[in-house]
């Protein structure tokens, strides 16, 4: 039973970590695209 619980906790941790990393990367990509769009339309004086 201890081995089962250990594997279950490890699997849940890996899943949550991977899910969080995926969301963070998606958010960063959207943020970078928005910054590049704004940079193209900026007027330099």
N, C-alpha and C positions, 0 to 999 in steps of 0.2 A: 504494500500500500504506500509506503514512503517513496518508492521509486516512481510510482504512478503520479503521485502528487508533485514530485520534483519535476518530472517531464511536463506535466500540465502547466505548472507555473513558468517553466522555461519557455514553452511554446507560446503562452499568453504574452510573456514579456517580449519575445521576438516579434510577434504579430503587432503589438502596440507600437514598438519601436519602428518597425518598417512602415506602418501606417502613418505615424507622425512624420517620418522622414519624407515620405511621398507627398504629404500635404505641404510640408515646409518647402520642398523643391518647387511644387506647382505654384505656390504663393510667390516665391522668389522670382520665378520666370515671368509671371504676370507683372510683378513690380518692375523688373528690368525692362520689359517691353514698354510699359507706360513711361518710364524715364527716358527711353530712347525716342519715343514719339514726341515728348515735350521738348527734348533737346533739338530735334529737327525743326521745330517751329519757333524756337527762341530767336530773338533779334538781338544781335550784338551791337553795342554802340561804341 
